[in-house]
Amino acid sequence: MQRLRDVRATSGLAPEPGRWYTSLEDLRVQTLLLVHGLEPGPIAWVPGPGCNSIGTLLTHLAESEAFWIVERIGGRPLPAARRELYRMDRFGLAGTGQAPLAPASFFARMLADLRLECREILAGLSDADLDGMRVWVDPDLPRTQEIFTVRWILRHVLEHEAHHKGQIAMIRRLLGAPPAPTLSGSDVEEGEA
C-alpha cells in the first residue's frame, strides 16, 4: 500500500493560499483536540509563576491570528469589542491576568468564528498576492517600521500556533489528562504500491 502525504489546497482558494489555509486548519484541529472535553477549572489552571493557562494561550492564538491575518493581511482594523475579546496587545504584560474561566467550547467557538473571517480573507488572495508586502509601524517606536510578506505572515501564524500547541499539550499532561490524539486531514491514502 502507498500512502501519499501532501497538503492539498482548500477548495475555493487559490492553490498556495489554499495550502496555507489547509495547514492552518489541520493544526487547529490538533490544538482543539488537546482541549476538547476539558472542564473550565483545568482550562484556567496556571501551572506556575510566569506561566499561562490553557485558556490564556487559546485566547492568545486568537489575538495573534486577528493581528496578523485580519488586520495585517486583510487590512481590517478590529472594533474595540473584538480587541477586548482577544485581549489584544496584553499577552505577556505584567498584571494582565489570565483569560476568563470558560469551557473549551467557548474558546473553540471564538477560534472558529475568527477562522471563518481568515478564510474569507485568504479566499481573496491569488498565489502572487503572497509576495505582497505589509508594513507595520510600532506605535511605541514610530520610527521603527516592519515589513512582512504575506507568505511570511502565514508561516509565522502557523509556527506560532505550533509553539503554543506544545505548551497546551504539556499543561494537559501536567493536569494528568490522557494524551490527546493527533490527526491530519491532509493525509491521503492511495492504492497498493
C-alpha positions in Angstrom: 0.0 0.0 0.0 1.2 3.5 -0.7 0.3 6.5 1.4 0.6 9.9 -0.1 1.3 12.7 2.3 0.5 16.0 0.8 -1.0 19.4 1.6 -4.0 19.9 -0.7 -5.4 23.3 -1.3 -8.7 24.0 0.4 -11.5 24.3 -2.1 -12.4 27.8 -3.1 -9.0 29.3 -2.6 -6.1 29.8 -5.0 -3.5 27.0 -4.8 -0.9 28.5 -2.5 -3.3 30.4 -0.1 -5.4 27.2 -0.1 -2.4 25.1 1.0 -1.6 27.5 3.8 -5.2 27.5 4.9 -5.3 23.7 4.9 -2.2 23.7 7.0 -3.6 26.2 9.5 -6.8 24.2 9.7 -5.0 20.9 10.3 -3.0 22.4 13.1 -6.1 24.0 14.6 -7.8 20.6 14.7 -4.8 19.2 16.6 -4.8 22.2 19.0 -8.6 21.8 19.8 -8.3 18.1 20.3 -6.0 18.9 23.2 -8.7 20.8 25.0 -11.8 19.0 23.9 -13.8 17.9 26.9 -11.7 19.7 29.5 -13.7 21.4 32.2 -13.3 25.2 32.9 -11.2 24.6 36.0 -8.4 22.7 34.2 -8.5 25.2 31.3 -8.0 28.0 33.8 -5.3 26.3 35.8 -1.9 28.1 35.8 1.0 25.6 36.2 3.3 28.1 38.0 4.5 31.6 38.2 5.2 33.2 34.9 3.1 30.6 33.1 -0.2 30.9 31.3 -3.4 28.9 31.5 -4.7 26.9 28.5 -7.5 29.5 28.2 -5.0 32.3 28.1 -2.9 30.5 25.4 -6.1 29.8 23.3 -7.1 33.5 23.6 -3.5 34.5 22.6 -3.8 32.3 19.5 -6.9 34.3 18.6 -5.1 37.6 19.3 -2.2 36.6 17.0 -4.4 35.4 14.2 -6.5 38.5 14.4 -3.5 40.8 14.4 -1.7 39.1 11.6 -4.4 37.8 9.2 -7.4 40.0 9.8 -5.6 43.3 10.5 -2.2 42.9 8.6 -3.2 40.8 5.6 -6.9 41.7 5.4 -6.4 45.4 6.3 -9.4 45.2 8.6 -8.9 47.0 11.9 -10.8 45.2 14.7 -13.5 47.0 16.7 -12.9 47.6 20.4 -15.2 44.7 21.5 -13.3 42.2 19.5 -9.9 43.6 20.6 -11.1 43.1 24.2 -12.4 39.6 23.5 -9.0 38.6 22.1 -7.1 40.6 24.8 -5.2 42.4 22.1 -1.9 43.8 23.0 -2.0 42.4 26.5 -0.4 39.0 26.3 2.7 38.7 28.5 2.3 42.1 30.1 2.6 42.2 33.9 -0.7 42.4 35.8 -3.0 41.5 32.9 -4.1 38.2 34.4 -5.4 35.1 32.7 -8.3 34.6 30.4 -11.7 34.3 32.0 -13.0 31.0 33.3 -14.8 29.3 30.4 -15.4 25.8 29.0 -13.4 24.5 26.0 -16.4 25.2 23.8 -16.1 29.0 24.4 -12.6 29.0 23.1 -13.3 26.7 20.3 -16.2 28.9 19.1 -14.1 32.1 19.4 -11.3 30.5 17.3 -13.8 29.0 14.8 -15.6 32.4 14.2 -12.2 34.1 13.7 -11.0 31.4 11.3 -14.1 31.9 9.1 -13.1 35.5 8.7 -9.5 34.4 7.9 -10.7 32.0 5.3 -12.7 34.8 3.7 -9.5 37.0 3.6 -7.4 34.2 2.2 -10.0 33.4 -0.4 -9.5 36.8 -1.8 -5.8 36.2 -2.4 -4.0 34.9 -5.5 -0.7 33.0 -5.4 1.0 36.2 -6.5 -0.5 38.1 -3.6 1.6 36.1 -1.1 4.6 38.1 -2.3 2.8 41.3 -1.3 4.2 43.4 1.4 2.6 44.6 4.6 4.0 47.4 6.7 3.6 47.8 10.4 4.8 50.8 12.4 5.3 50.2 16.1 3.1 52.8 17.9 5.7 52.9 20.7 8.6 53.4 18.3 7.1 55.3 15.4 10.5 55.5 13.6 10.6 51.7 13.5 8.9 50.1 10.6 8.5 46.3 10.0 7.9 45.0 6.5 6.5 41.5 6.1 5.4 39.4 3.0 2.0 37.8 3.2 3.7 34.4 2.9 6.0 35.2 5.9 2.9 36.2 7.9 1.2 32.9 7.2 4.3 30.9 8.1 4.6 32.9 11.3 1.0 32.2 12.3 1.5 28.5 11.7 4.7 28.3 13.7 3.2 30.4 16.5 0.2 28.1 16.9 2.5 25.0 16.8 4.6 26.5 19.6 1.7 27.2 21.8 0.1 23.8 20.9 3.1 22.3 22.5 2.6 24.3 25.7 -1.0 23.3 25.8 0.0 19.6 25.4 2.4 19.9 28.3 -0.1 21.6 30.5 -2.6 18.9 29.7 0.0 16.3 30.7 0.7 18.2 34.0 -3.0 18.0 34.7 -2.9 14.3 34.4 -5.2 14.1 31.4 -4.5 11.3 28.9 -2.7 12.2 25.7 -5.0 13.5 23.0 -4.9 12.0 19.6 -3.3 14.0 16.7 -4.8 13.8 13.3 -4.0 15.4 10.0 -6.7 15.9 7.4 -4.0 16.2 4.7 -3.0 12.5 4.8 -4.5 10.8 1.8 -4.3 7.1 1.3 -3.6 5.9 -2.3 -4.0 2.3 -3.5 -1.4 -0.5 -3.2 2.1 0.0 -4.3 
